[in-house]
Amino acid sequence: MKLYCLSGHPTLPCNVLKFKSTTIMLDCGLDMTSALNFLPLPLVQSPRLSKLPGWVLKDGNTFLDKELKDCSGHVFVDSVPEFCLPETELLDLSTVDVILISNYHCMMALPYITECTGFTGTVYATEPTVQIGRLLMEELVNSIERVPKAQSASLWKNKEVQRLLPAPLKDAVEVSTWRRCYTMPEVNSALSKIQLVGYSQKIELFGAVQVTPLSSGYALGSSNWIIQSHYEKVSYVSGSSLLTTHPQPMDQASLKNSDVLILTGLTQIPTANPDGMVGEFCNNLAMTVRSGGNVLVPCYPSGVIYDLLECLYQYIDSAGLSNVPFYFISPVANSSLEFSQIFAEWLCHNKQTKVYLPEPPFPHAELIQTNKLKHYPSIHGDFSNDFKQPCVVFTGHPSLRFGDVVHFMELWGKSSLNTIIFTEPDFSYLDALAPYQPLAMKCVYCPIDTRLNFIQVSKLLKEVQPLHVVCPEQYTQPPPTQSHRTDLMIDCQPPPMSYRRAEVLTLPFKRRYEKIEIMPELADSLVPLEIKPGISLATVSAVLHTKDNKHVLQLPPKPAQPPASKKRKRVNDDLPECKPLKPLLSGAIPVDQFVQALEK
Amino acid sequence: MLDCGMHMGYNDDRRFPDFSYITQNGRLTDFLDCVIISHFHLDHCGALPYFSEMVGYDGPIYMTHPTKAICPILLEDYRKITVDKKGETNFFTSQMIKDCMKKVVAVHLHQTVQVDDELEIKAYYAGHVLGAAMFQIKVGSESVAYTGDYNMTPDRHLGAAWIDKCRPDLLISESTYATTIRDSKRCRERDFLKKVHETVERGGKVLIPVFALGRAQELCILLETFWERMNLKAPIYFSTGLTEKANHYYKLFITWTNQKIRKTFVQRNMFEFKHIKAFDRAFADNPGPMVVFATPGMLHAGQSLQIFRKWAGNEKNMVIMPGYCVQGTVGHKILSGQRKLEMEGRQILEVKMQVEYMSFSAHADAKGIMQLIRQAEPRNVLLVHGEAKKMEFLKQKIEQEFHVNCYMPANGETTTFFTNPNIPVDISLGLLKRETALGPLPDAKKPKLMHGTLIMKDNSFRLVSPEQALKELGLAEHQLRFTCRVHIQDPRKEHETVLRVYNHLKGILKDYSVQHLPDGSIMVESILIQATAHSEDQGTKVLLVSWTYQDEELGSYLTSLLKKGLPQSTG
């Protein structure tokens, strides 16, 4: 059994597991932090961004000044943003049989894999994962495509040239694999290859392996996966949460007795407590609005935003914010809000009970009804008519490089009354803000990452007791910025096997048994012999049939009796066709009896 | 236990199943591993609170999420009609419904639910009503599939039933429409709209008795789009407070509806009706045309029956029965042509209004049932629900086409059938690989024999190589050798005799390995043959044949072959 590690990002994993005769890809996360190296894509012509000076090498060479711009003391690539793909050369991806998706954040590279590598297999994911994943992709494609940029930059990617660049561009890894965003037709084609599955559904792969998604508690429809044969069990844990938010709780019990547990997608902010962050979020929001400022919340169109809206629903009246408009701006805002209400079966118990009443599970339905929350596809159109300040705006993208958020950064960045509150943990907020400096607006960093922290992990591992743990190397040492925090790493016995991008691990597995079925007729013909008390042996001579990786033993065909004729043309007619095996001889020999028998 | 329904045609003890069939002494919980409810229609879940709270059952009850949501509402509705309106006592209470629902475990489609160590169940989409499911029930390699009510053709709001090729030992299928091959849905819809339209045009009132959830929504979508297209003004009403609520369930469980509705729900939710308004009792006496959907669907009680009594006397009006009616209900009576009905208090009600029947109930027709059998490939089929004569016909058809046994037991009858499952054992990978490593034989049709030893200990069965078995059990292997001397008349030198024997055997045993070894002996497979001159008679050579017990067949064959002597011509 082998594990091919195609992504170096621990929360956006992409691994390929070869198990028995199957090749299974586990997630295909897209590392979008690469976009931070690019200039923002403004929706409205920005005089500031369009007049940036080109970057000049120390020796005065200007050959890169079309591609690289100097902005606020940093160098950015002036082209359509590009993303860092999973490794595509480590193994032939056209041999991948299936792709298992654990949550909608971990499928963003799917179109690159299914459309560009000769992939012909099936993708498995839950219905909410697919629907919300589609929304995320739609938003991404939309926010990049509606700001057409003719220019593409490639000179800087040359290894010789890249060496000469300032950090962080100099240290950017795998730049040769960076690609532009996919298109909607590619998204549609990729999504059409997905087969929907439900929690605890057992899916047979070629009769050899069974895969099962389990609730992981992190997002709507998010799942961990069990990959097992009759004797071996691999658990793939990716993006799990033990906190009580909106999704169905994590199923831990089914992870027990794993031979190998692959652990990815832990919290990116192990030191922050999500509950505390939510409180801080509300306080900062209220303070800003009360003093007449606007609040900007860069976010994804689904996920934590549902929880934030729910908190605000309970908070705004008591905080006296009932008259402050909340705007949710995204091409998929409406769809996201609508979809969240129809996945009752994937929600936590409390929300499920509401549906039985029948009431919408999320209170944002009421916020919309009472006009406190308004949603718009973009800043153009209706929004510009309804827009009232001070207000709170939720919009994407959290990288601050594309989407409607770019416009609000330009609009509100100059005033210290306004506040930007970062809640999504995927991007460093300092890097995200870099091209907007100097900034007068207040910045508050309240990352909300509900995924497992290291304390929860060690509790989980004690509970489910896997024989071996496999995880990204980042989890086997303290974070680089807090090297003294040895509590911020995985601690288990035996120590975890770690992997890094482009590595191949051989998993410690000893397969010793396989299931085989004995046909009833054959079973009837067996003669068991009790060798020791409670232990019987029977010699089996049978015909082995193997079909679709299932093995069946049948009664051997009776040797065809030669017709009893006097003329025997060939002597070997009565040679036995197949020889039934004699039992092995063992045990005590009754010598005396034997001699007596001979004497007779 | 599969479903727990009530009979609409009875008002006495017979309306609930006779649970003493399960056990007469002892608790039901001890006899049942679980209860599975296929969908929320009362003929499938109406006896549930009676069963669990009054007779007594504490085990798990499984149903899908929409069924779990809607079932208690229909039960409460049913209870109100029976207790509050008819004044019956000895019936389950609201609290009992709540307590009963606490025992319900909701299941997802296709989720494998492990009921206990052995029993697992899995739900499939059945189409019939929102949340309707078919269930596969499995223990080891043996399984039963139970369809509940299902519909194999998608309609205006639900998709078609689907099951995979699960090859159950038994498929229990409903057969309500055992012989009906229904005309295309579109024709029926057109017919329905035409009749409603005509009645409204001539100023008549149309009563459509329905159950609050299910067909009602389909017909509402149909009328809503028709009213919009034709720009009609006559009011459409939906009786009972359930309307709004019912439609809400459809909105929240939209993932259970058909593909088209699911795809477009963000833009336009099909269950938000513009033309259909809530009904008030007083409207029934309003002059002019109107269309009213009223519950319940079989005209056996409640508002639909009240409105029916008001409108029955006018020949301009029409009642359209969109579904099946159980014997004993007013619905069944008027559909079978009865025009004078005896109501409560010996009152005679004369029915002058037009009575129409439109089969809108979403059951599989004969074609659909055959299609499901083809999909699931069961080894036995058991038909339930339907009229005996028609079922008999379908039974024959199934037996003819699929060559499987088909049963149709009467109430209270037990059907026994036998399965013959394979026995799963563990095979050591070494043994299996040794067998498969030999690769495909040149003649694929020739069976390949595998030899192993089955170790049976407690309840575990392991198939290993004979050597491993002995080793594991600490047994020493005995060697048993047979040695036989064959005398041959041959004056030649020993090595020449050997060569003659070798050529002889080589000629006969074409498929075997026959070797002439440098030390002058012959090996046939693992059987050793040596020749020595007879100590007294040089013209006689003694052939020593030696073989192990494993080669008994070949050894004795060789001996008897050599005893016949060598052919003269050879050598």
Interface residues (C-beta under 8 A of the other chain):
Chain A: E127 V197 G198 Y199 S200 Q201 K202 T212 H230 Y231 N334 S335 E338 F339 Q341 I342 F343 A344 E345 Q352 V355 Y356 P358 E359 P360 P361 R511 R512 Y513 E514 K515 I516 E517 I518 M519 P520 A523 L526 P528 I531 K532 G534 I535 S536 L537 A538 T539 V540 S541 A542 V543 L544 T546 H551 V552 L553 Q554 P556 P557 V571 N572 D574 L575 P576 C578 K579 P580 L581 K582 P583 L584 L585 S586 G587 I589
Chain B: H65 K68 A69 P72 A106 H108 L109 H110 Q111 T112 V113 K122 S141 K245 H248 Y249 K251 L252 F253 I254 T255 F265 V266 N420 P421 N422 I423 P424 V425 D426 I427 S428 L429 L432 E435 T436 P447 K448 L449 M450 H451 G452 T453 L454 I455 M456 K457 D458 R462 L463 P466 E467 A469 L470 L473 L475 A476 E477 H478 Q479 L480 I508 L509 K510 D511 Y549 Q550 E552 E553 L554 Y557 L561
